[in-house]
Amino acid sequence: MVIGDRLRELRESKKFSQGDVEKRTGLLRCYISRVENGHTVPAIETLEKLARALEIPLYQLFYDGDEPPKLPNLLKRKTADGIAFGSSGKQATYLHKLRKCLSKAAGRTGNSSWSWPRKWPLAAVVAERQKHEKQAGAASENAAL
């Protein structure tokens, strides 16, 4: 479909001249002529102006039926929660096992006050763990002195 032919068809069906469309849109008559003859391709903003001037919804510039086209059954999109690593399947099982192992390792050090929120990234967990170990090492050196 050539958009210019469609615009001319719609303009003539409304009994508008190019001058009428010029007054309604603010676009020059020579520009409207160039679009209708296929010499210029209008931007979407210009198409919106033309649709408003012709008193039609924008989709009718691209669709020649009387009613809006029926939307196809689109697959349900995944949300951000569904895309996140570890939200389901093997990844969720792996993360559960990793959390369990890390909590056991934290319990072996005798520092029962050390814990982390479930949603912390692994790098933050490791950094927090190292910080606590460093503090525990410094405390034991001070006690030995």
FENBELZI-V700467 format. One record per residue. N is the residue number from 1. RES is the residue in three letters. PHI is phi in radians with two decimals (none if undefined). PSI is psi in degrees with one decimal (* if undefined). Layout:
n: [N,N]
res: [RES,RES]
phi: [PHI,PHI]
psi: [PSI,PSI]
This chain:
n: [1,2,3,4,5,6,7,8,9,10,11,12,13,14,15,16,17,18,19,20,21,22,23,24,25,26,27,28,29,30,31,32,33,34,35,36,37,38,39,40,41,42,43,44,45,46,47,48,49,50,51,52,53,54,55,56,57,58,59,60,61,62,63,64,65,66,67,68,69,70,71,72,73,74,75,76,77,78,79,80,81,82,83,84,85,86,87,88,89,90,91,92,93,94,95,96,97,98,99,100,101,102,103,104,105,106,107,108,109,110,111,112,113,114,115,116,117,118,119,120,121,122,123,124,125,126,127,128,129,130,131,132,133,134,135,136,137,138,139,140,141,142,143,144,145]
res: [MET,VAL,ILE,GLY,ASP,ARG,LEU,ARG,GLU,LEU,ARG,GLU,SER,LYS,LYS,PHE,SER,GLN,GLY,ASP,VAL,GLU,LYS,ARG,THR,GLY,LEU,LEU,ARG,CYS,TYR,ILE,SER,ARG,VAL,GLU,ASN,GLY,HIS,THR,VAL,PRO,ALA,ILE,GLU,THR,LEU,GLU,LYS,LEU,ALA,ARG,ALA,LEU,GLU,ILE,PRO,LEU,TYR,GLN,LEU,PHE,TYR,ASP,GLY,ASP,GLU,PRO,PRO,LYS,LEU,PRO,ASN,LEU,LEU,LYS,ARG,LYS,THR,ALA,ASP,GLY,ILE,ALA,PHE,GLY,SER,SER,GLY,LYS,GLN,ALA,THR,TYR,LEU,HIS,LYS,LEU,ARG,LYS,CYS,LEU,SER,LYS,ALA,ALA,GLY,ARG,THR,GLY,ASN,SER,SER,TRP,SER,TRP,PRO,ARG,LYS,TRP,PRO,LEU,ALA,ALA,VAL,VAL,ALA,GLU,ARG,GLN,LYS,HIS,GLU,LYS,GLN,ALA,GLY,ALA,ALA,SER,GLU,ASN,ALA,ALA,LEU]
phi: [none,-1.66,-1.08,-1.11,-1.10,-1.14,-1.09,-1.10,-1.04,-1.18,-1.11,-1.22,-1.19,-1.54,1.07,-1.75,-1.59,-1.09,-1.15,-1.11,-1.16,-1.05,-1.15,-1.34,-1.81,1.51,-1.47,-1.23,-1.06,-1.17,-1.18,-1.06,-1.11,-1.10,-1.15,-1.10,-1.57,1.44,-1.48,-2.35,-1.82,-1.33,-1.31,-1.08,-1.10,-1.18,-1.10,-1.10,-1.07,-1.14,-1.11,-1.10,-1.14,-1.51,1.02,-2.34,-1.23,-1.01,-1.07,-1.21,-1.20,-1.93,-2.32,-1.77,-1.41,-1.41,-1.85,-1.06,-1.15,-1.31,-1.36,-1.24,-1.28,-1.54,-1.10,-1.21,-1.34,-1.38,-1.47,-1.09,-1.14,-1.32,-1.59,-1.04,-1.08,1.48,-1.44,-2.83,1.19,-1.06,-1.12,-1.15,-1.11,-1.05,-1.11,-1.09,-1.13,-1.11,-1.05,-1.11,-1.12,-1.16,-1.21,-1.16,-1.13,-1.17,-1.23,-1.23,-1.35,1.47,-1.68,-1.34,-1.38,-1.42,-2.70,-2.50,-1.16,-1.09,-1.67,-1.15,-1.20,-1.00,-1.07,-1.18,-1.12,-1.12,-1.10,-1.13,-1.08,-1.11,-1.08,-1.16,-1.15,-1.12,-1.13,-1.16,-1.15,-1.16,-1.17,-1.23,-1.16,-1.16,-1.21,-1.26,-1.33]
psi: [132.5,123.1,-33.6,-42.5,-40.7,-42.3,-43.5,-43.8,-46.1,-40.0,-44.4,-32.4,-26.4,-2.1,37.3,144.0,168.8,-30.8,-38.2,-43.1,-36.5,-45.3,-37.7,-30.0,-27.3,1.6,149.2,146.9,-38.2,-32.6,-43.3,-40.2,-43.1,-38.5,-48.6,-30.1,1.4,12.7,-20.7,139.9,118.7,152.9,164.6,-35.4,-38.8,-39.5,-36.5,-42.3,-44.3,-40.6,-42.2,-41.8,-35.2,-1.0,46.8,156.3,153.0,-37.6,-25.3,-16.4,-25.0,-8.6,128.8,11.3,169.6,-35.6,158.3,148.1,147.9,138.2,137.9,158.5,104.8,145.6,146.3,126.8,150.0,143.3,174.6,-34.4,-35.5,-21.3,-24.1,142.8,132.6,10.4,-20.3,166.9,-147.1,-35.9,-40.4,-40.2,-44.4,-48.1,-37.0,-45.6,-39.1,-44.7,-41.1,-45.6,-43.0,-36.3,-34.2,-40.8,-37.6,-34.8,-29.3,-24.0,-10.9,-0.5,86.6,-13.8,-13.3,123.5,171.5,154.5,153.8,-30.0,6.7,142.7,153.5,-38.7,-39.1,-36.5,-45.5,-43.6,-41.3,-41.1,-45.3,-37.4,-44.6,-38.7,-39.7,-42.7,-39.7,-38.7,-41.0,-37.8,-38.3,-33.5,-41.7,-35.6,-32.6,-27.6,*]
